Amino acid sequence: MEFSLSKHEHKPLQVNPIKHSQPMGATLAYLGVKDCMPLMHSAQGCASYTKVFFTRHFNEPIAIRNTSVSDITAVLDGGDYSILMAIENIQNKEKNLKPSMIGLHTTGLTETKGDDVRGVGSHIEIPYVFVNTPDYEGGMESGWGLTVKAMIEQLTEPSLSVKPNKLVILPHLSMQPIEVEKIKTLCEDFGFETYALPDLSTSLDGYWDEGQGKLANGGITVDEIRTLATCATVITIGQSMKKSAVALQGKNPQIEHLHFNHVMGLDACDNFVAALMKIRQTEPKPLIKRWRARLQDAMLDSHFLIGSSHFVVTGEPDMLSGICALLRSVGGTITAAVSTTFSDVLHTIEAENVFVGDLEDARRFFGQADMVISNFHAERILHMYHNTALVIRGFPNYEELGNQLKNDQLYEGSAYFLFEIANELRKAKHES
């Protein structure tokens, strides 16, 4: 197979971009903390776009505030004023609003300006976490990872002891709420006291609760974040989460770190379950074994369709890694894997072409593909390719409902994913 990968894009602009900004990843991470108030240090347009983006993807009211920086205030004030005034105005407007934490994240404008977002925390009584997420660096996945690392560094208290059965999962950006829940449940089935940071499984899972749309509705609590250093094991899923685990080990060197690039497909799931079995010295429950057998059957049933097909896959690096590995495990050919940003995990992807790019770059391979797996923005392009099927994954997905309950992880999710891919391929081939 040919392999072409560069750390940088090959052109000075993006056309039909796949990539989204770091502040959007930071916003989503803060939404996984119960009663957190994400506060974007930005102009109103930045927060408005992010709010619409997530509201349409999850089909839920999303709470995002901003400091309303303008071209005038960007030049005249030192940053503290805009942040403090934003918090005061929000509290005056909504007297009953009692956030557990303020999650401040910057944008390109305020980063270029150089505001002291660390120093402003000394004037705020509510727990405060800040993270530098300029738009002109990285992407949505790195913004998520930076925010998780910041929450651990600024909130988690050091510890000299661990609880043997306490486990923390650090999931990558592209996992939907139900996927985080499924992984937590699997760990709990082995007897672990399990936490996830961030935890979207009780925050953006579609459950309607009182106060919806004002603060992050569910998720891990601030108090639980403070005590994460008492865990015996931290599990990272996705290359982007490794630095967050290192930050947690800095709070307690006794913590054991287990890393998995993804948990999609038979090999990856076997490795994940084997690690849990080793720690707990116990066998998996019968249902886990049954889902493993079902995945094996799904691999056999879908092999003939997927194994004879070519794919173009686009998205965040950690998501690409899992999807491509699962398709390859049943014989699929990855014509092109197009990433939003560079990550070392891209070197592990088996594909004819792997590169950082946009949908204009990906489009060159659409005519050779039986299926494109991409976000919603590929849909309008594929109208010109009548024989090429589309399965939507990643952010955003405005085309379908129930994104928060779409599971591609572990044995169960991998089986459903293979059947979905095979059925769409069959449908496309019958219609051509």
Order of alpha helices (4+ residues) and beta strands (2+ residues): alpha-beta-alpha-beta-alpha-alpha-beta-alpha-beta-alpha-beta-alpha-beta-alpha-beta-alpha-beta-alpha-alpha-beta-alpha-beta-beta-alpha-beta-alpha-beta-alpha
